[in-house]
Amino acid sequence: MVFKKGTTKEEVRVAMRQGPGEVHVRELTDAAGRPAKCRVFSEFIINPGCGIGEHPHVGETEFYYIIAGSGVVCDNGTEVPVSAGDTMSTGNGSTHSITNTGSEPMVVLGCVVLD
């Protein structure tokens, strides 16, 4: 199954998870294209100064893969710089956030898998 750019849901979320600014979200598949245990498979474009606020994951794990740009993630209360090529995993019961602290858009692949 192939999902061409522009054929899946795209939206701009303001204050995503109470984070700063706005995040451009593009689903990379529709629901039918994801296995039952994959809740999210999306591209996030986060402009400088914007981000996704701190939030927990319960009964699931979220992965962030940084495709481009740089920023800071809060991993269970600890701030860690991230840049292109880095991956973050937030498992059951953990919290995280991400903010673009760089000067270029940050492109992040996000995937949430149910435990």
Order of alpha helices (4+ residues) and beta strands (2+ residues): beta-beta-beta-beta-beta-beta-beta-beta-beta-beta
